């Protein structure tokens, strides 16, 4: 079962539908929807595994990697990772 995640940021360059979503370098999903606004861009990501846990203190960045500068969204948890709790 897939779980949606919405990220909001002031600027997301070179994102498109299907852009990979990675957690600590491991593929976890892809961009399914991009909604531009006046102050921010909302990006909906489909996380392919419902058991994937993204801590609140994570940094979410759009980065470009490789020879052709493929864009991807990277999630990197920071600091101590609290134990997961249902519904948070």
Buried (B, 14 or more C-beta within 10 A) or exposed (E): EEBEBEBEEEEBEEBEEEBBBBBEEEEBBBBBEBEEEEEBBBBBBBBBEEEBBBBEEBEBEBEEEEEEEEBBBBBEBEEEEEEEEEEE
